Amino acid sequence: MEGERTPVDLREGVRDGIRSAIERDVELRGGRTARRLLSAGVVGVVGALGVTLLVSGHPFVHHPPWHVAVFSTVWSGLLVVSFAVAFLRVRTATLPLAHSAAVGILGLGAAGICGAICPDHHFLHWWTATGVGRSVTEAGGLAVSALCFGGVTTLVFAVVAVFLVPGEGGRARAASLLPAAALVLLLAPGVALQSVGTSMSVFGGWLAGTGVGACLGVLGGAQLRGRFRSQPGRG
């Protein structure tokens, strides 16, 4: 019977493993989670207020008053949930949810900065007034022009976001498609707002271009980040 006893090292290892798991569970369920959730709520509310101010200052006279309430509410809800997922680092074995939410948030922030400095807050008006935009519109129509505009701009936003947000593991397809989907989801209310007064084909083309640009941008940003980190002296 003495020879069949569990070795001391094995018992200590199991005991330490159980104790560590319990301590980690208590930490995640306790103050740390509360602090992260509170931080996510505060930052989400600030972002929601910024979006509300952006929408309320929309210069289009053809928008009815309820547009401010609807678009700001949708955007606010998406932002608060995205910040909560990012701050709490929610993920599964195959779905990098926190990383995807962070990419979407940063991409939306880049879009907001570009929108704020754009000389015309009606972005399609500005785009079609440029030389390239005018040529594309004359060649393929406004819907094709909106598709190109959405694709190019979202490509830039996605590359910037993925390059700046640390990568996270997961299946290759989920790691590329999920951040792109998060970015499209956060940009969609803005695309819808900007498309009011045009046509469904323009909205569809713009949204399709946003989706294509997001996917290509996520892949391109990941490759750019990988090359940057592989350089000598880079961590």
C-alpha positions as CSV (number, residue, x, y, z in Angstrom):
1,M,0.0,0.0,0.0
2,E,2.9,2.3,0.7
3,G,4.1,2.0,-2.9
4,E,0.6,3.0,-4.2
5,R,0.4,6.4,-2.5
6,T,0.3,9.5,-4.6
7,P,3.8,11.1,-4.8
8,V,4.2,14.2,-2.7
9,D,5.2,16.4,-5.7
10,L,2.1,15.4,-7.6
11,R,-0.2,16.2,-4.7
12,E,1.4,19.6,-4.2
13,G,1.2,20.3,-7.9
14,V,-2.5,19.5,-8.0
15,R,-3.2,21.5,-4.8
16,D,-1.3,24.5,-6.2
17,G,-3.2,24.2,-9.5
18,I,-6.6,24.1,-7.8
19,R,-5.6,27.1,-5.5
20,S,-4.5,29.1,-8.5
21,A,-7.6,28.4,-10.5
22,I,-9.8,29.4,-7.5
23,E,-7.8,32.6,-6.9
24,R,-8.0,33.5,-10.6
25,D,-11.8,32.9,-10.7
26,V,-12.3,35.1,-7.6
27,E,-10.2,37.8,-9.2
28,L,-12.0,37.7,-12.5
29,R,-15.4,37.7,-10.8
30,G,-14.6,40.3,-8.3
31,G,-13.0,43.7,-8.2
32,R,-11.0,43.4,-11.4
33,T,-14.0,42.6,-13.5
34,A,-16.0,45.4,-11.8
35,R,-13.3,47.9,-12.6
36,R,-13.0,46.9,-16.2
37,L,-16.8,46.9,-16.6
38,L,-17.0,50.4,-15.0
39,S,-14.2,51.6,-17.2
40,A,-15.9,50.2,-20.3
41,G,-19.2,51.9,-19.3
42,V,-17.5,55.3,-18.8
43,V,-15.5,55.2,-22.0
44,G,-18.6,53.8,-23.9
45,V,-20.7,56.7,-22.6
46,V,-18.1,59.2,-23.6
47,G,-17.9,57.7,-27.0
48,A,-21.7,57.6,-27.2
49,L,-21.9,61.3,-26.3
50,G,-19.3,62.1,-29.1
51,V,-21.4,60.1,-31.6
52,T,-24.5,62.0,-30.5
53,L,-22.8,65.3,-30.9
54,L,-21.6,64.2,-34.3
55,V,-25.1,63.2,-35.4
56,S,-26.8,66.2,-33.9
57,G,-24.5,68.5,-35.8
58,H,-25.3,66.7,-39.1
59,P,-25.8,69.5,-41.7
60,F,-28.4,67.9,-43.9
61,V,-31.8,69.6,-43.9
62,H,-33.5,66.6,-45.4
63,H,-33.1,64.6,-42.2
64,P,-36.2,64.5,-39.9
65,P,-35.6,65.2,-36.2
66,W,-36.0,61.6,-35.2
67,H,-32.8,60.6,-37.1
68,V,-30.7,62.1,-34.3
69,A,-32.4,59.9,-31.7
70,V,-32.3,56.7,-33.8
71,F,-28.8,56.9,-35.1
72,S,-27.2,58.1,-31.9
73,T,-29.1,55.3,-29.9
74,V,-27.9,52.6,-32.3
75,W,-24.4,53.9,-32.3
76,S,-24.3,54.3,-28.6
77,G,-25.5,50.8,-27.9
78,L,-22.9,49.3,-30.3
79,L,-20.1,51.4,-28.7
80,V,-21.0,50.5,-25.1
81,V,-21.1,46.8,-26.0
82,S,-17.9,47.0,-28.0
83,F,-16.0,48.7,-25.2
84,A,-17.3,46.2,-22.7
85,V,-16.2,43.2,-24.8
86,A,-12.8,44.9,-25.4
87,F,-12.2,45.9,-21.8
88,L,-13.3,42.5,-20.4
89,R,-11.2,40.7,-23.0
90,V,-14.0,38.4,-24.0
91,R,-13.0,35.6,-26.2
92,T,-13.4,31.9,-26.9
93,A,-10.9,29.3,-28.1
94,T,-11.7,30.2,-31.7
95,L,-13.2,33.7,-31.7
96,P,-11.0,36.7,-30.7
97,L,-14.0,38.8,-29.7
98,A,-12.0,41.4,-27.6
99,H,-9.4,41.9,-30.4
100,S,-12.2,42.3,-32.9
101,A,-14.1,44.8,-30.8
102,A,-10.9,46.8,-30.3
103,V,-10.2,46.8,-34.1
104,G,-13.8,48.0,-34.7
105,I,-13.5,50.8,-32.1
106,L,-10.2,52.1,-33.4
107,G,-11.3,51.9,-37.0
108,L,-14.4,53.9,-36.1
109,G,-12.2,56.4,-34.3
110,A,-10.1,56.8,-37.4
111,A,-13.2,57.3,-39.5
112,G,-14.5,59.9,-37.0
113,I,-11.2,61.9,-37.2
114,C,-11.3,61.8,-41.0
115,G,-14.9,62.8,-41.0
116,A,-14.3,65.7,-38.6
117,I,-11.5,67.2,-40.8
118,C,-13.3,66.5,-44.1
119,P,-14.3,69.9,-45.7
120,D,-17.7,68.6,-46.6
121,H,-19.6,66.6,-44.0
122,H,-21.6,65.0,-46.7
123,F,-18.8,62.7,-47.7
124,L,-20.3,61.6,-51.1
125,H,-20.6,65.2,-52.1
126,W,-16.9,65.7,-51.3
127,W,-15.9,62.5,-53.0
128,T,-17.8,63.2,-56.2
129,A,-16.3,66.7,-56.4
130,T,-12.7,65.3,-56.5
131,G,-11.2,64.4,-59.8
132,V,-11.1,60.7,-59.1
133,G,-14.5,60.6,-57.6
134,R,-16.0,62.5,-60.5
135,S,-14.4,60.2,-63.0
136,V,-15.7,57.1,-61.3
137,T,-19.2,58.5,-60.9
138,E,-19.4,59.5,-64.6
139,A,-18.1,56.0,-65.6
140,G,-20.2,53.8,-63.4
141,G,-22.8,55.9,-61.6
142,L,-23.2,57.0,-58.0
143,A,-23.7,53.5,-56.6
144,V,-20.3,52.3,-58.1
145,S,-18.7,55.5,-56.9
146,A,-20.0,54.9,-53.4
147,L,-18.7,51.4,-53.5
148,C,-15.2,52.6,-54.4
149,F,-15.3,55.3,-51.8
150,G,-16.4,52.9,-49.1
151,G,-13.9,50.3,-50.1
152,V,-10.9,52.7,-50.2
153,T,-11.6,54.6,-47.0
154,T,-12.5,51.5,-44.9
155,L,-9.3,49.8,-46.2
156,V,-7.3,52.6,-44.7
157,F,-9.2,52.5,-41.4
158,A,-8.8,48.8,-41.1
159,V,-5.1,48.8,-41.8
160,V,-4.5,51.4,-39.2
161,A,-6.7,49.7,-36.6
162,V,-5.2,46.2,-37.1
163,F,-1.6,47.6,-37.1
164,L,-2.1,49.4,-33.8
165,V,-4.1,46.7,-32.0
166,P,-2.1,43.7,-30.7
167,G,-2.9,40.5,-32.5
168,E,-4.7,37.6,-30.9
169,G,-4.9,34.0,-31.6
170,G,-7.7,32.0,-33.0
171,R,-8.6,30.3,-36.2
172,A,-7.2,32.1,-39.2
173,R,-10.6,32.7,-40.8
174,A,-12.2,34.0,-37.5
175,A,-9.1,36.1,-36.8
176,S,-9.6,37.9,-40.1
177,L,-13.3,38.0,-40.7
178,L,-14.5,38.8,-37.1
179,P,-12.5,42.1,-36.8
180,A,-13.7,43.1,-40.3
181,A,-17.3,42.3,-39.3
182,A,-16.9,44.4,-36.1
183,L,-15.6,47.3,-38.1
184,V,-18.4,47.1,-40.6
185,L,-21.0,46.9,-37.8
186,L,-19.7,50.0,-36.2
187,L,-19.5,51.9,-39.5
188,A,-22.9,50.8,-40.8
189,P,-25.0,53.5,-38.9
190,G,-22.8,56.2,-40.4
191,V,-23.1,54.7,-43.9
192,A,-26.9,54.6,-43.5
193,L,-27.0,58.2,-42.2
194,Q,-24.9,59.4,-45.1
195,S,-27.0,57.5,-47.6
196,V,-30.3,59.1,-46.6
197,G,-31.8,61.0,-49.5
198,T,-29.9,58.9,-52.2
199,S,-31.1,55.4,-53.1
200,M,-30.9,51.8,-51.9
201,S,-28.4,51.1,-54.6
202,V,-26.1,53.8,-53.3
203,F,-26.5,52.5,-49.7
204,G,-25.9,48.9,-50.8
205,G,-22.9,49.8,-52.9
206,W,-21.4,51.9,-50.0
207,L,-22.0,49.1,-47.5
208,A,-20.6,46.5,-49.8
209,G,-17.5,48.5,-50.4
210,T,-17.1,49.0,-46.6
211,G,-17.2,45.2,-46.2
212,V,-14.7,44.5,-48.9
213,G,-12.4,47.3,-47.7
214,A,-12.6,46.0,-44.1
215,C,-11.7,42.4,-45.1
216,L,-8.8,43.5,-47.2
217,G,-7.6,46.1,-44.7
218,V,-7.6,43.5,-41.8
219,L,-5.5,41.1,-43.9
220,G,-3.2,43.9,-45.1
221,G,-2.8,45.4,-41.6
222,A,-2.0,42.0,-40.1
223,Q,0.7,41.4,-42.8
224,L,2.1,44.9,-42.3
225,R,2.2,44.4,-38.5
226,G,3.9,41.0,-39.0
227,R,6.6,42.4,-41.2
228,F,7.2,45.3,-38.8
229,R,7.5,43.0,-35.8
230,S,9.9,40.7,-37.7
231,Q,12.4,43.4,-38.3
232,P,15.6,43.2,-36.2
233,G,15.2,45.0,-32.9
234,R,11.4,44.9,-32.9
235,G,9.5,43.1,-30.2
